[in-house]
Amino acid sequence: MTNMMTALVCDRISEDLSGVPFCSVERPEPGEGEALIRVRAAGLNFPDILMLSGEVPIQTCSVGCGVIANKRHFPPTIPASILSDNVVVCWCARMSG
């Protein structure tokens, strides 16, 4: 697995989505008890658009689905068979202006 991945990155606030290009970024390393998810689909919701346009500083939540790609730091009680399991994820980030 390469150390790079493709991501949508907000590099500037804009009225359209021109400030959110696809970029090559370093793949994160999962920490203790974390898993790396290979995202196959992710939502872009109205609150995300408001945040990207600079309309409001908000706490945003997004959803996605994918497969477990790495469980390096999971406890030994979690079976290796979960690798490639399909998952749905919800993550939240506090945004401020």
ChimeraX attribute file (.defattr): number of C-alpha atoms within 10 A of each C-alpha:
attribute: neighborCount
match mode: 1-to-1
recipient: residues
	/A:1	6
	/A:2	6
	/A:3	9
	/A:4	12
	/A:5	13
	/A:6	11
	/A:7	14
	/A:8	12
	/A:9	13
	/A:10	16
	/A:11	12
	/A:12	13
	/A:13	15
	/A:14	16
	/A:15	12
	/A:16	10
	/A:17	13
	/A:18	13
	/A:19	16
	/A:20	16
	/A:21	13
	/A:22	11
	/A:23	14
	/A:24	12
	/A:25	13
	/A:26	12
	/A:27	14
	/A:28	10
	/A:29	13
	/A:30	15
	/A:31	12
	/A:32	11
	/A:33	11
	/A:34	14
	/A:35	18
	/A:36	18
	/A:37	22
	/A:38	16
	/A:39	16
	/A:40	10
	/A:41	11
	/A:42	14
	/A:43	12
	/A:44	12
	/A:45	12
	/A:46	10
	/A:47	17
	/A:48	17
	/A:49	16
	/A:50	15
	/A:51	20
	/A:52	22
	/A:53	18
	/A:54	15
	/A:55	14
	/A:56	15
	/A:57	15
	/A:58	16
	/A:59	13
	/A:60	16
	/A:61	15
	/A:62	15
	/A:63	14
	/A:64	16
	/A:65	17
	/A:66	18
	/A:67	18
	/A:68	17
	/A:69	17
	/A:70	18
	/A:71	20
	/A:72	16
	/A:73	13
	/A:74	16
	/A:75	11
	/A:76	8
	/A:77	6
	/A:78	10
	/A:79	10
	/A:80	12
	/A:81	7
	/A:82	14
	/A:83	15
	/A:84	14
	/A:85	11
	/A:86	15
	/A:87	14
	/A:88	13
	/A:89	12
	/A:90	11
	/A:91	9
	/A:92	10
	/A:93	10
	/A:94	9
	/A:95	11
	/A:96	9
	/A:97	8
